[in-house]
Amino acid sequence: MTAKVPPSVRATLPILCDVATGEVLWVPGYRIAQSVAVESRSSPSWRFTLRG
């Protein structure tokens, strides 16, 4: 599924990718990949904070 990020913000938007596969994992404010979504509160996870 496509997140439909407007072309006007693509160049300035941070993204988190898997270097090995090239898969986009997270686009802040738009979408997180199904493959890395946290399934429950007890699932292992990482927390990322973006500061600008």
PDB file of N, CA, C and O in Angstrom:
ATOM      1  N   MET A   1       0.848  -1.189   0.000  1.00  0.00           N
ATOM      2  CA  MET A   1       0.000   0.000   0.000  1.00  0.00           C
ATOM      3  C   MET A   1       0.888   1.245   0.000  1.00  0.00           C
ATOM      4  O   MET A   1       1.925   1.265   0.662  1.00  0.00           O
ATOM      5  N   THR A   2       0.504   2.236  -0.706  1.00  0.00           N
ATOM      6  CA  THR A   2       1.260   3.475  -0.828  1.00  0.00           C
ATOM      7  C   THR A   2       0.758   4.504   0.174  1.00  0.00           C
ATOM      8  O   THR A   2      -0.448   4.627   0.390  1.00  0.00           O
ATOM      9  N   ALA A   3       1.689   5.249   0.793  1.00  0.00           N
ATOM     10  CA  ALA A   3       1.320   6.244   1.797  1.00  0.00           C
ATOM     11  C   ALA A   3       0.859   7.557   1.172  1.00  0.00           C
ATOM     12  O   ALA A   3       0.265   8.393   1.853  1.00  0.00           O
ATOM     13  N   LYS A   4       1.128   7.743  -0.114  1.00  0.00           N
ATOM     14  CA  LYS A   4       0.722   8.966  -0.816  1.00  0.00           C
ATOM     15  C   LYS A   4       1.281  10.223  -0.161  1.00  0.00           C
ATOM     16  O   LYS A   4       0.546  11.157   0.163  1.00  0.00           O
ATOM     17  N   VAL A   5       2.604  10.224   0.027  1.00  0.00           N
ATOM     18  CA  VAL A   5       3.285  11.395   0.576  1.00  0.00           C
ATOM     19  C   VAL A   5       3.349  12.443  -0.527  1.00  0.00           C
ATOM     20  O   VAL A   5       3.825  12.153  -1.624  1.00  0.00           O
ATOM     21  N   PRO A   6       2.877  13.659  -0.254  1.00  0.00           N
ATOM     22  CA  PRO A   6       2.896  14.709  -1.280  1.00  0.00           C
ATOM     23  C   PRO A   6       4.315  15.001  -1.777  1.00  0.00           C
ATOM     24  O   PRO A   6       5.246  15.075  -0.975  1.00  0.00           O
ATOM     25  N   PRO A   7       4.484  15.164  -3.077  1.00  0.00           N
ATOM     26  CA  PRO A   7       5.807  15.450  -3.640  1.00  0.00           C
ATOM     27  C   PRO A   7       6.498  16.650  -2.997  1.00  0.00           C
ATOM     28  O   PRO A   7       7.724  16.677  -2.900  1.00  0.00           O
ATOM     29  N   SER A   8       5.730  17.632  -2.560  1.00  0.00           N
ATOM     30  CA  SER A   8       6.310  18.846  -1.989  1.00  0.00           C
ATOM     31  C   SER A   8       7.026  18.602  -0.658  1.00  0.00           C
ATOM     32  O   SER A   8       7.843  19.431  -0.257  1.00  0.00           O
ATOM     33  N   VAL A   9       6.752  17.502   0.036  1.00  0.00           N
ATOM     34  CA  VAL A   9       7.412  17.236   1.325  1.00  0.00           C
ATOM     35  C   VAL A   9       8.371  16.049   1.282  1.00  0.00           C
ATOM     36  O   VAL A   9       9.073  15.805   2.263  1.00  0.00           O
ATOM     37  N   ARG A  10       8.422  15.318   0.199  1.00  0.00           N
ATOM     38  CA  ARG A  10       9.267  14.113   0.119  1.00  0.00           C
ATOM     39  C   ARG A  10      10.740  14.391   0.380  1.00  0.00           C
ATOM     40  O   ARG A  10      11.403  13.600   1.050  1.00  0.00           O
ATOM     41  N   ALA A  11      11.257  15.481  -0.128  1.00  0.00           N
ATOM     42  CA  ALA A  11      12.686  15.775   0.018  1.00  0.00           C
ATOM     43  C   ALA A  11      13.079  16.132   1.447  1.00  0.00           C
ATOM     44  O   ALA A  11      14.251  16.023   1.804  1.00  0.00           O
ATOM     45  N   THR A  12      12.131  16.553   2.262  1.00  0.00           N
ATOM     46  CA  THR A  12      12.449  16.979   3.625  1.00  0.00           C
ATOM     47  C   THR A  12      11.960  16.017   4.693  1.00  0.00           C
ATOM     48  O   THR A  12      12.188  16.252   5.880  1.00  0.00           O
ATOM     49  N   LEU A  13      11.303  14.953   4.307  1.00  0.00           N
ATOM     50  CA  LEU A  13      10.712  14.013   5.254  1.00  0.00           C
ATOM     51  C   LEU A  13      11.716  12.922   5.629  1.00  0.00           C
ATOM     52  O   LEU A  13      12.270  12.270   4.744  1.00  0.00           O
ATOM     53  N   PRO A  14      11.962  12.710   6.941  1.00  0.00           N
ATOM     54  CA  PRO A  14      12.856  11.619   7.326  1.00  0.00           C
ATOM     55  C   PRO A  14      12.145  10.281   7.139  1.00  0.00           C
ATOM     56  O   PRO A  14      10.928  10.195   7.302  1.00  0.00           O
ATOM     57  N   ILE A  15      12.898   9.247   6.801  1.00  0.00           N
ATOM     58  CA  ILE A  15      12.327   7.905   6.699  1.00  0.00           C
ATOM     59  C   ILE A  15      13.277   6.917   7.371  1.00  0.00           C
ATOM     60  O   ILE A  15      14.487   7.137   7.413  1.00  0.00           O
ATOM     61  N   LEU A  16      12.724   5.842   7.888  1.00  0.00           N
ATOM     62  CA  LEU A  16      13.513   4.771   8.483  1.00  0.00           C
ATOM     63  C   LEU A  16      13.426   3.578   7.542  1.00  0.00           C
ATOM     64  O   LEU A  16      12.336   3.101   7.225  1.00  0.00           O
ATOM     65  N   CYS A  17      14.597   3.098   7.094  1.00  0.00           N
ATOM     66  CA  CYS A  17      14.647   2.003   6.111  1.00  0.00           C
ATOM     67  C   CYS A  17      15.480   0.843   6.625  1.00  0.00           C
ATOM     68  O   CYS A  17      16.349   1.017   7.479  1.00  0.00           O
ATOM     69  N   ASP A  18      15.209  -0.342   6.096  1.00  0.00           N
ATOM     70  CA  ASP A  18      16.034  -1.512   6.317  1.00  0.00           C
ATOM     71  C   ASP A  18      17.125  -1.481   5.246  1.00  0.00           C
ATOM     72  O   ASP A  18      16.835  -1.615   4.058  1.00  0.00           O
ATOM     73  N   VAL A  19      18.361  -1.307   5.663  1.00  0.00           N
ATOM     74  CA  VAL A  19      19.464  -1.176   4.709  1.00  0.00           C
ATOM     75  C   VAL A  19      19.632  -2.447   3.881  1.00  0.00           C
ATOM     76  O   VAL A  19      19.952  -2.371   2.694  1.00  0.00           O
ATOM     77  N   ALA A  20      19.424  -3.595   4.483  1.00  0.00           N
ATOM     78  CA  ALA A  20      19.624  -4.867   3.781  1.00  0.00           C
ATOM     79  C   ALA A  20      18.619  -5.086   2.654  1.00  0.00           C
ATOM     80  O   ALA A  20      18.972  -5.607   1.596  1.00  0.00           O
ATOM     81  N   THR A  21      17.363  -4.686   2.881  1.00  0.00           N
ATOM     82  CA  THR A  21      16.314  -4.957   1.893  1.00  0.00           C
ATOM     83  C   THR A  21      15.856  -3.728   1.125  1.00  0.00           C
ATOM     84  O   THR A  21      15.260  -3.847   0.055  1.00  0.00           O
ATOM     85  N   GLY A  22      16.135  -2.545   1.669  1.00  0.00           N
ATOM     86  CA  GLY A  22      15.652  -1.318   1.046  1.00  0.00           C
ATOM     87  C   GLY A  22      14.208  -1.006   1.393  1.00  0.00           C
ATOM     88  O   GLY A  22      13.648  -0.025   0.902  1.00  0.00           O
ATOM     89  N   GLU A  23      13.597  -1.836   2.239  1.00  0.00           N
ATOM     90  CA  GLU A  23      12.196  -1.625   2.623  1.00  0.00           C
ATOM     91  C   GLU A  23      12.062  -0.373   3.487  1.00  0.00           C
ATOM     92  O   GLU A  23      12.837  -0.175   4.422  1.00  0.00           O
ATOM     93  N   VAL A  24      11.084   0.465   3.176  1.00  0.00           N
ATOM     94  CA  VAL A  24      10.763   1.616   4.015  1.00  0.00           C
ATOM     95  C   VAL A  24       9.958   1.089   5.195  1.00  0.00           C
ATOM     96  O   VAL A  24       8.897   0.491   5.016  1.00  0.00           O
ATOM     97  N   LEU A  25      10.477   1.319   6.422  1.00  0.00           N
ATOM     98  CA  LEU A  25       9.835   0.805   7.623  1.00  0.00           C
ATOM     99  C   LEU A  25       8.904   1.812   8.281  1.00  0.00           C
ATOM    100  O   LEU A  25       7.869   1.446   8.840  1.00  0.00           O
ATOM    101  N   TRP A  26       9.282   3.084   8.209  1.00  0.00           N
ATOM    102  CA  TRP A  26       8.481   4.098   8.895  1.00  0.00           C
ATOM    103  C   TRP A  26       8.643   5.439   8.204  1.00  0.00           C
ATOM    104  O   TRP A  26       9.757   5.860   7.893  1.00  0.00           O
ATOM    105  N   VAL A  27       7.540   6.094   7.970  1.00  0.00           N
ATOM    106  CA  VAL A  27       7.504   7.468   7.478  1.00  0.00           C
ATOM    107  C   VAL A  27       6.732   8.250   8.544  1.00  0.00           C
ATOM    108  O   VAL A  27       5.506   8.161   8.604  1.00  0.00           O
ATOM    109  N   PRO A  28       7.444   9.024   9.394  1.00  0.00           N
ATOM    110  CA  PRO A  28       6.794   9.730  10.493  1.00  0.00           C
ATOM    111  C   PRO A  28       5.611  10.578  10.029  1.00  0.00           C
ATOM    112  O   PRO A  28       5.714  11.367   9.090  1.00  0.00           O
ATOM    113  N   GLY A  29       4.503  10.392  10.709  1.00  0.00           N
ATOM    114  CA  GLY A  29       3.299  11.140  10.386  1.00  0.00           C
ATOM    115  C   GLY A  29       2.462  10.525   9.280  1.00  0.00           C
ATOM    116  O   GLY A  29       1.371  11.009   8.980  1.00  0.00           O
ATOM    117  N   TYR A  30       2.974   9.450   8.665  1.00  0.00           N
ATOM    118  CA  TYR A  30       2.249   8.827   7.563  1.00  0.00           C
ATOM    119  C   TYR A  30       1.946   7.357   7.819  1.00  0.00           C
ATOM    120  O   TYR A  30       0.781   6.963   7.865  1.00  0.00           O
ATOM    121  N   ARG A  31       2.985   6.544   7.987  1.00  0.00           N
ATOM    122  CA  ARG A  31       2.734   5.111   8.056  1.00  0.00           C
ATOM    123  C   ARG A  31       3.928   4.354   8.622  1.00  0.00           C
ATOM    124  O   ARG A  31       5.076   4.781   8.506  1.00  0.00           O
ATOM    125  N   ILE A  32       3.616   3.202   9.246  1.00  0.00           N
ATOM    126  CA  ILE A  32       4.637   2.251   9.659  1.00  0.00           C
ATOM    127  C   ILE A  32       4.389   0.961   8.885  1.00  0.00           C
ATOM    128  O   ILE A  32       3.239   0.586   8.654  1.00  0.00           O
ATOM    129  N   ALA A  33       5.451   0.288   8.487  1.00  0.00           N
ATOM    130  CA  ALA A  33       5.318  -0.947   7.707  1.00  0.00           C
ATOM    131  C   ALA A  33       4.654  -2.038   8.544  1.00  0.00           C
ATOM    132  O   ALA A  33       4.946  -2.180   9.731  1.00  0.00           O
ATOM    133  N   GLN A  34       3.784  -2.787   7.938  1.00  0.00           N
ATOM    134  CA  GLN A  34       3.091  -3.890   8.603  1.00  0.00           C
ATOM    135  C   GLN A  34       4.099  -4.888   9.187  1.00  0.00           C
ATOM    136  O   GLN A  34       3.855  -5.473  10.243  1.00  0.00           O
ATOM    137  N   SER A  35       5.216  -5.078   8.507  1.00  0.00           N
ATOM    138  CA  SER A  35       6.219  -6.060   8.929  1.00  0.00           C
ATOM    139  C   SER A  35       6.916  -5.700  10.241  1.00  0.00           C
ATOM    140  O   SER A  35       7.504  -6.572  10.882  1.00  0.00           O
ATOM    141  N   VAL A  36       6.858  -4.428  10.652  1.00  0.00           N
ATOM    142  CA  VAL A  36       7.516  -4.008  11.895  1.00  0.00           C
ATOM    143  C   VAL A  36       6.550  -3.388  12.903  1.00  0.00           C
ATOM    144  O   VAL A  36       6.983  -2.877  13.936  1.00  0.00           O
ATOM    145  N   ALA A  37       5.270  -3.425  12.620  1.00  0.00           N
ATOM    146  CA  ALA A  37       4.281  -2.867  13.538  1.00  0.00           C
ATOM    147  C   ALA A  37       4.249  -3.674  14.834  1.00  0.00           C
ATOM    148  O   ALA A  37       4.326  -4.902  14.801  1.00  0.00           O
ATOM    149  N   VAL A  38       4.135  -3.001  15.960  1.00  0.00           N
ATOM    150  CA  VAL A  38       4.051  -3.657  17.265  1.00  0.00           C
ATOM    151  C   VAL A  38       2.653  -4.263  17.397  1.00  0.00           C
ATOM    152  O   VAL A  38       1.647  -3.576  17.222  1.00  0.00           O
ATOM    153  N   GLU A  39       2.609  -5.555  17.707  1.00  0.00           N
ATOM    154  CA  GLU A  39       1.335  -6.267  17.769  1.00  0.00           C
ATOM    155  C   GLU A  39       0.636  -6.139  19.113  1.00  0.00           C
ATOM    156  O   GLU A  39      -0.592  -6.185  19.173  1.00  0.00           O
ATOM    157  N   SER A  40       1.401  -5.980  20.202  1.00  0.00           N
ATOM    158  CA  SER A  40       0.793  -5.845  21.524  1.00  0.00           C
ATOM    159  C   SER A  40       1.747  -5.086  22.440  1.00  0.00           C
ATOM    160  O   SER A  40       2.909  -4.865  22.099  1.00  0.00           O
ATOM    161  N   ARG A  41       1.242  -4.692  23.605  1.00  0.00           N
ATOM    162  CA  ARG A  41       2.077  -3.948  24.553  1.00  0.00           C
ATOM    163  C   ARG A  41       3.245  -4.781  25.079  1.00  0.00           C
ATOM    164  O   ARG A  41       4.242  -4.222  25.536  1.00  0.00           O
ATOM    165  N   SER A  42       3.134  -6.104  25.021  1.00  0.00           N
ATOM    166  CA  SER A  42       4.210  -6.962  25.520  1.00  0.00           C
ATOM    167  C   SER A  42       5.201  -7.373  24.428  1.00  0.00           C
ATOM    168  O   SER A  42       6.186  -8.053  24.714  1.00  0.00           O
ATOM    169  N   SER A  43       4.949  -6.967  23.185  1.00  0.00           N
ATOM    170  CA  SER A  43       5.863  -7.286  22.086  1.00  0.00           C
ATOM    171  C   SER A  43       7.136  -6.457  22.201  1.00  0.00           C
ATOM    172  O   SER A  43       7.087  -5.303  22.626  1.00  0.00           O
ATOM    173  N   PRO A  44       8.284  -7.038  21.823  1.00  0.00           N
ATOM    174  CA  PRO A  44       9.516  -6.252  21.825  1.00  0.00           C
ATOM    175  C   PRO A  44       9.418  -5.099  20.812  1.00  0.00           C
ATOM    176  O   PRO A  44       8.839  -5.262  19.738  1.00  0.00           O
ATOM    177  N   SER A  45       9.969  -3.969  21.151  1.00  0.00           N
ATOM    178  CA  SER A  45       9.880  -2.819  20.247  1.00  0.00           C
ATOM    179  C   SER A  45      11.015  -1.843  20.513  1.00  0.00           C
ATOM    180  O   SER A  45      11.716  -1.933  21.521  1.00  0.00           O
ATOM    181  N   TRP A  46      11.177  -0.911  19.585  1.00  0.00           N
ATOM    182  CA  TRP A  46      12.124   0.194  19.696  1.00  0.00           C
ATOM    183  C   TRP A  46      11.312   1.484  19.750  1.00  0.00           C
ATOM    184  O   TRP A  46      10.205   1.554  19.216  1.00  0.00           O
ATOM    185  N   ARG A  47      11.860   2.485  20.388  1.00  0.00           N
ATOM    186  CA  ARG A  47      11.213   3.794  20.411  1.00  0.00           C
ATOM    187  C   ARG A  47      12.181   4.792  19.797  1.00  0.00           C
ATOM    188  O   ARG A  47      13.336   4.897  20.211  1.00  0.00           O
ATOM    189  N   PHE A  48      11.686   5.529  18.795  1.00  0.00           N
ATOM    190  CA  PHE A  48      12.474   6.550  18.116  1.00  0.00           C
ATOM    191  C   PHE A  48      11.844   7.908  18.385  1.00  0.00           C
ATOM    192  O   PHE A  48      10.624   8.055  18.320  1.00  0.00           O
ATOM    193  N   THR A  49      12.662   8.884  18.681  1.00  0.00           N
ATOM    194  CA  THR A  49      12.189  10.244  18.875  1.00  0.00           C
ATOM    195  C   THR A  49      12.901  11.148  17.882  1.00  0.00           C
ATOM    196  O   THR A  49      14.130  11.174  17.833  1.00  0.00           O
ATOM    197  N   LEU A  50      12.143  11.878  17.102  1.00  0.00           N
ATOM    198  CA  LEU A  50      12.722  12.830  16.163  1.00  0.00           C
ATOM    199  C   LEU A  50      12.688  14.216  16.768  1.00  0.00           C
ATOM    200  O   LEU A  50      11.652  14.679  17.245  1.00  0.00           O
ATOM    201  N   ARG A  51      13.829  14.868  16.742  1.00  0.00           N
ATOM    202  CA  ARG A  51      13.899  16.238  17.247  1.00  0.00           C
ATOM    203  C   ARG A  51      14.390  17.125  16.122  1.00  0.00           C
ATOM    204  O   ARG A  51      15.322  16.778  15.396  1.00  0.00           O
ATOM    205  N   GLY A  52      13.756  18.262  15.992  1.00  0.00           N
ATOM    206  CA  GLY A  52      14.142  19.121  14.886  1.00  0.00           C
ATOM    207  C   GLY A  52      14.527  20.484  15.261  1.00  0.00           C
ATOM    208  O   GLY A  52      14.870  21.289  14.395  1.00  0.00           O
TER     209      GLY A  52
END
